[in-house]
Amino acid sequence: MYSRLIPTELACADPGTTQTLSPRGELLVVNKLAGTIEFFRADSAARLATVPMKKFPHEVLLAQDGQHAYVSIYGLGVFGRNFEHPGDEVAIIDLLAREQVGAISTLPYKAPHGMAFDAQGTLWVSCDVSGMILAIDTGTLEILKAIPTGSHGSHWIAITPNGHKLYANNKTFPNLVVIDTASREVIRQIPLAPGSEGIALDPKGRRLYVAAQRPQQFYVIDTTSDEMVATVPITVFDPVEAGKNPQKRIQVAPDGKRLVISSFATGEIAIVDTADLSRQRRLVVENGPMGITFDGPSRAYVMNHDQGSIMQIDLDTATVLRRFETGAGPETMAMF
């Protein structure tokens, strides 16, 4: 058995960057519904190990040392119905041993979800049930500060490459929260009605892309001024019924030239040219696409949560290169 609190000295992933594939070449897949993480070979998709987790694991974040990862344990419910049994820890995974070796308690704050590192190596975690963003020291495992967001909807976070600003979406409130990581204070709220979904920064941290809750569109925010500079319709997705949230995640390719947006409700992804945001291509995937992870600038993995599968996509041709099955509910993935 692992100790619940194990002090660690983990080097941290460079914030805002995409992890590169090492010679070992493995994939760590978080299966929310199965309550497991799985390890696969990157070249063959052969399953190497399955590790039971507390329910339910959601997001994964790699440490820069190449030996550890963090997995947030969100709780037994889904967003909006997670108040009875929310999670209260972030699991620490040893990638070499393929096992959990510890956990960071988020108590008294509940439902940890989104995670990111700042330039000083502080781990930031959103706890949406408690309406807090936490700054955590990964060496001592202590919560350095809990910052209220004024809502219960801050689900995902992103930190600029220089580590100075943190952005948190708000699924149920009409604003995006901006936090100064040095002062650890909210410095701005950007109006985005009726709410926002996935968020992602470009590699230089100059633009923040934010998926709208509805309708099928996304926003572009200038991170210098923190002003919205564009609202872009997603014209290639199938329509959804009025008032229904399509649930979209958004990621930026490592070279900054493309966005990939998943539409959970319609089983599609959109591939968007950042030089001309109206230039969009559609690819039908499988049921409930969620997480997106890049394997270089022209390939991406898409997790089909409701199908229990992952697809590797060629972004140049908008085609599926390969597909493999996972445990139930693959939500996010990391490469190492």
C-alpha positions as CSV (number, residue, x, y, z in Angstrom):
1,M,0.0,0.0,0.0
2,Y,1.2,3.5,-0.7
3,S,1.3,6.2,1.9
4,R,-1.4,8.9,1.5
5,L,1.2,11.7,1.8
6,I,4.6,11.1,0.4
7,P,6.9,14.1,0.1
8,T,8.4,14.2,-3.3
9,E,10.9,16.3,-5.2
10,L,9.4,16.3,-8.7
11,A,10.7,18.5,-11.4
12,C,7.8,20.1,-13.2
13,A,6.7,20.1,-16.8
14,D,7.3,23.3,-18.6
15,P,3.9,25.0,-18.5
16,G,2.1,25.5,-21.7
17,T,4.1,23.0,-23.7
18,T,3.3,19.6,-25.2
19,Q,5.2,16.6,-23.8
20,T,7.6,14.9,-26.3
21,L,7.8,11.2,-27.0
22,S,10.8,9.6,-25.2
23,P,12.6,6.5,-26.5
24,R,10.6,4.4,-24.0
25,G,7.4,5.6,-25.8
26,E,4.4,4.9,-23.6
27,L,0.9,6.2,-23.2
28,L,-0.8,6.7,-19.9
29,V,-4.6,6.7,-20.3
30,V,-7.0,7.8,-17.6
31,N,-10.2,5.7,-17.8
32,K,-12.8,7.6,-15.7
33,L,-15.7,5.1,-15.7
34,A,-13.5,2.1,-15.2
35,G,-11.6,3.8,-12.3
36,T,-8.2,2.9,-13.7
37,I,-5.2,4.1,-15.5
38,E,-3.7,2.0,-18.3
39,F,-0.2,2.0,-19.8
40,F,0.2,1.3,-23.5
41,R,3.2,1.0,-25.9
42,A,3.1,4.0,-28.1
43,D,4.3,2.2,-31.2
44,S,1.9,-0.8,-31.1
45,A,-0.8,0.2,-28.5
46,A,-0.1,-3.0,-26.6
47,R,-1.4,-2.8,-23.1
48,L,1.4,-3.0,-20.5
49,A,-0.4,-2.5,-17.2
50,T,-3.7,-1.6,-15.6
51,V,-3.7,0.3,-12.3
52,P,-6.9,0.6,-10.1
53,M,-7.5,4.1,-8.9
54,K,-9.9,5.7,-6.5
55,K,-13.1,6.7,-8.4
56,F,-13.2,8.7,-10.5
57,P,-9.9,9.7,-12.0
58,H,-10.2,12.6,-14.6
59,E,-7.1,14.6,-15.6
60,V,-3.4,13.7,-15.9
61,L,-0.3,16.0,-15.8
62,L,3.3,14.9,-16.3
63,A,6.2,16.0,-14.2
64,Q,9.3,17.1,-16.2
65,D,11.5,14.5,-14.5
66,G,9.9,11.9,-16.8
67,Q,9.3,9.6,-13.9
68,H,6.0,10.8,-12.3
69,A,2.6,12.0,-13.2
70,Y,-0.4,13.5,-11.3
71,V,-4.0,12.2,-11.7
72,S,-6.9,14.2,-10.2
73,I,-9.5,12.1,-8.4
74,Y,-12.6,14.1,-9.1
75,G,-15.2,12.0,-7.2
76,L,-18.2,9.7,-7.8
77,G,-20.3,12.2,-9.8
78,V,-20.0,14.1,-13.0
79,F,-19.8,17.8,-13.2
80,G,-22.9,19.4,-11.7
81,R,-23.8,16.2,-9.8
82,N,-20.6,15.7,-7.7
83,F,-21.7,17.4,-4.5
84,E,-22.5,14.2,-2.5
85,H,-19.3,12.3,-2.9
86,P,-16.6,14.6,-4.4
87,G,-13.0,13.4,-4.4
88,D,-10.3,15.1,-2.3
89,E,-6.9,14.1,-3.6
90,V,-4.4,14.1,-6.5
91,A,-2.7,10.7,-7.1
92,I,1.0,10.5,-7.7
93,I,2.0,7.9,-10.3
94,D,5.5,6.4,-10.7
95,L,5.8,6.0,-14.5
96,L,8.7,3.6,-14.3
97,A,7.1,1.3,-11.9
98,R,3.6,1.9,-13.4
99,E,2.0,2.2,-10.0
100,Q,0.6,4.8,-7.6
101,V,3.1,5.8,-5.0
102,G,1.3,8.5,-3.1
103,A,-1.4,11.2,-3.0
104,I,-1.7,14.9,-2.3
105,S,-4.7,15.7,-0.1
106,T,-6.8,18.7,-1.3
107,L,-8.8,18.8,1.9
108,P,-10.8,20.7,3.0
109,Y,-11.4,21.5,-0.7
110,K,-13.3,19.1,-2.9
111,A,-13.5,17.8,-6.4
112,P,-9.9,18.4,-7.8
113,H,-9.9,18.4,-11.6
114,G,-7.8,20.7,-13.8
115,M,-4.0,20.9,-13.1
116,A,-1.1,23.0,-14.3
117,F,2.4,24.1,-13.3
118,D,3.7,27.6,-13.0
119,A,7.3,28.6,-13.7
120,Q,8.3,28.1,-10.1
121,G,7.1,24.5,-10.1
122,T,4.0,25.2,-8.0
123,L,1.2,22.8,-8.8
124,W,-2.2,24.5,-9.4
125,V,-5.4,22.5,-9.1
126,S,-9.0,23.5,-9.6
127,C,-11.5,22.2,-7.0
128,D,-14.8,23.1,-8.6
129,V,-17.2,21.9,-5.9
130,S,-15.5,24.1,-3.4
131,G,-15.1,27.0,-5.9
132,M,-11.3,27.2,-5.3
133,I,-8.1,27.1,-7.3
134,L,-5.3,25.7,-5.1
135,A,-1.5,26.4,-5.2
136,I,0.3,23.3,-3.9
137,D,4.0,22.7,-3.1
138,T,4.8,19.3,-4.5
139,G,7.8,18.9,-2.2
140,T,6.0,19.3,1.0
141,L,2.5,18.5,-0.4
142,E,1.2,21.6,1.4
143,I,-1.6,23.8,0.1
144,L,0.1,27.2,-0.2
145,K,-3.1,29.1,-0.9
146,A,-6.7,28.5,-1.9
147,I,-8.1,31.2,-4.2
148,P,-11.9,31.6,-4.5
149,T,-13.3,31.9,-8.0
150,G,-16.8,33.0,-7.1
151,S,-18.4,30.0,-8.6
152,H,-18.6,26.2,-8.7
153,G,-17.8,26.0,-12.4
154,S,-14.0,26.3,-12.7
155,H,-13.2,23.0,-14.2
156,W,-10.1,23.5,-16.4
157,I,-7.1,25.7,-16.0
158,A,-4.2,26.9,-18.2
159,I,-1.0,28.8,-17.3
160,T,1.0,31.0,-19.7
161,P,4.5,29.8,-20.7
162,N,6.1,32.5,-18.6
163,G,4.1,31.3,-15.6
164,H,2.7,34.7,-14.7
165,K,-1.0,34.2,-15.4
166,L,-3.5,31.4,-14.8
167,Y,-6.8,31.2,-16.6
168,A,-9.7,29.2,-15.3
169,N,-12.9,28.4,-17.3
170,N,-16.3,28.6,-15.8
171,K,-18.9,26.1,-17.0
172,T,-21.8,27.5,-15.1
173,F,-21.0,31.2,-14.6
174,P,-20.6,33.8,-17.3
175,N,-17.0,34.7,-16.8
176,L,-13.4,33.5,-17.2
177,V,-11.2,33.9,-14.1
178,V,-7.6,35.4,-14.4
179,I,-5.2,34.8,-11.6
180,D,-1.8,36.4,-11.0
181,T,0.4,33.4,-10.0
182,A,2.9,35.6,-8.1
183,S,0.4,37.4,-5.8
184,R,-2.0,34.4,-6.0
185,E,-5.0,36.7,-6.4
186,V,-7.8,37.0,-9.0
187,I,-6.9,40.0,-11.1
188,R,-9.7,39.9,-13.6
189,Q,-12.9,38.2,-14.7
190,I,-13.6,38.2,-18.5
191,P,-17.3,38.1,-19.4
192,L,-18.2,34.9,-21.4
193,A,-21.9,34.2,-21.3
194,P,-23.5,31.7,-20.7
195,G,-20.3,29.8,-19.7
196,S,-17.1,28.3,-21.1
197,E,-15.7,24.8,-21.6
198,G,-12.2,23.7,-22.6
199,I,-9.3,26.3,-22.7
200,A,-5.9,26.2,-24.3
201,L,-3.0,28.6,-24.8
202,D,-0.9,28.9,-28.0
203,P,2.8,27.9,-27.6
204,K,3.9,31.5,-27.0
205,G,1.1,32.3,-24.6
206,R,-0.2,35.2,-26.7
207,R,-3.6,33.8,-27.4
208,L,-6.0,31.9,-25.2
209,Y,-8.6,29.8,-27.1
210,V,-11.8,29.1,-25.1
211,A,-14.6,26.8,-26.2
212,A,-18.1,28.3,-25.6
213,Q,-20.5,26.3,-23.6
214,R,-23.1,27.0,-26.3
215,P,-23.7,27.6,-29.2
216,Q,-21.0,25.8,-31.3
217,Q,-18.3,28.5,-31.2
218,F,-15.1,29.5,-29.5
219,Y,-13.5,32.7,-28.3
220,V,-10.0,34.1,-28.8
221,I,-8.5,36.2,-26.0
222,D,-5.4,38.4,-26.1
223,T,-3.4,37.5,-23.0
224,T,-1.6,40.9,-22.9
225,S,-4.8,42.9,-22.5
226,D,-7.1,40.0,-21.4
227,E,-9.7,41.2,-23.9
228,M,-11.7,39.1,-26.3
229,V,-10.6,39.7,-29.8
230,A,-12.8,37.2,-31.7
231,T,-15.8,35.0,-31.5
232,V,-15.5,32.2,-34.0
233,P,-18.5,30.0,-35.1
234,I,-17.7,26.3,-35.5
235,T,-19.4,25.8,-38.8
236,V,-18.4,22.1,-39.4
237,F,-20.1,20.5,-36.4
238,D,-23.6,19.0,-36.5
239,P,-26.1,21.2,-34.7
240,V,-27.4,20.3,-31.2
241,E,-30.8,21.0,-29.8
242,A,-31.4,24.5,-28.4
243,G,-30.1,24.8,-24.8
244,K,-28.0,21.6,-24.9
245,N,-24.3,21.9,-24.0
246,P,-22.2,20.2,-26.7
247,Q,-19.3,19.9,-24.2
248,K,-16.2,20.9,-26.1
249,R,-12.5,20.5,-25.3
250,I,-9.9,22.5,-27.3
251,Q,-6.2,22.1,-27.7
252,V,-3.5,23.9,-29.7
253,A,-0.9,21.9,-31.8
254,P,2.7,22.2,-30.6
255,D,3.6,24.5,-33.5
256,G,0.6,26.7,-32.9
257,K,-0.7,26.2,-36.5
258,R,-3.9,24.3,-35.7
259,L,-6.6,23.8,-33.1
260,V,-8.3,20.6,-32.4
261,I,-11.8,20.8,-30.9
262,S,-13.8,17.8,-29.7
263,S,-17.6,17.9,-29.6
264,F,-18.8,15.3,-27.0
265,A,-22.5,15.6,-28.0
266,T,-22.0,15.0,-31.7
267,G,-19.1,12.6,-31.9
268,E,-16.9,14.9,-34.0
269,I,-13.7,16.9,-34.0
270,A,-12.9,20.1,-35.8
271,I,-9.4,20.8,-37.1
272,V,-9.0,24.6,-37.3
273,D,-6.2,26.6,-39.1
274,T,-5.1,29.3,-36.6
275,A,-3.9,31.6,-39.5
276,D,-7.5,31.6,-40.8
277,L,-10.0,30.5,-38.1
278,S,-12.8,30.1,-40.6
279,R,-10.8,27.4,-42.3
280,Q,-12.2,24.3,-40.6
281,R,-12.3,20.6,-41.3
282,R,-14.6,18.0,-39.7
283,L,-13.8,14.4,-38.8
284,V,-16.4,12.1,-37.4
285,V,-14.8,10.0,-34.7
286,E,-16.7,7.8,-32.2
287,N,-19.1,8.3,-29.3
288,G,-18.3,11.0,-26.8
289,P,-14.9,12.4,-27.8
290,M,-13.2,14.3,-25.0
291,G,-9.4,14.6,-24.4
292,I,-6.9,15.5,-27.0
293,T,-3.1,14.9,-26.9
294,F,-0.6,15.7,-29.6
295,D,2.1,13.5,-31.0
296,G,4.0,16.2,-32.7
297,P,2.5,19.1,-34.8
298,S,0.6,16.9,-37.3
299,R,-0.8,14.0,-35.3
300,A,-3.2,13.9,-32.4
301,Y,-4.8,11.3,-30.1
302,V,-8.5,11.7,-29.4
303,M,-10.2,9.9,-26.5
304,N,-13.7,8.6,-27.3
305,H,-15.0,8.5,-23.8
306,D,-18.4,6.8,-24.5
307,Q,-16.9,4.3,-27.0
308,G,-14.0,3.2,-24.9
309,S,-11.5,3.8,-27.6
310,I,-8.6,6.1,-28.7
311,M,-7.9,7.3,-32.2
312,Q,-4.7,8.6,-33.6
313,I,-5.5,11.3,-36.2
314,D,-3.4,12.7,-39.1
315,L,-4.2,16.4,-38.9
316,D,-2.9,17.1,-42.4
317,T,-5.4,14.7,-44.1
318,A,-8.1,14.6,-41.3
319,T,-8.0,10.8,-41.3
320,V,-7.8,8.1,-38.6
321,L,-4.4,6.4,-38.7
322,R,-5.2,3.8,-36.0
323,R,-7.6,2.9,-33.3
324,F,-7.3,0.9,-30.1
325,E,-9.6,0.0,-27.2
326,T,-9.2,1.0,-23.6
327,G,-11.1,0.6,-20.3
328,A,-14.4,2.3,-19.9
329,G,-14.5,6.1,-20.2
330,P,-11.1,7.2,-21.5
331,E,-11.0,10.9,-20.7
332,T,-7.4,12.1,-20.8
333,M,-4.0,10.8,-21.8
334,A,-0.3,11.6,-21.5
335,M,2.7,10.5,-23.6
336,F,6.2,9.9,-22.0
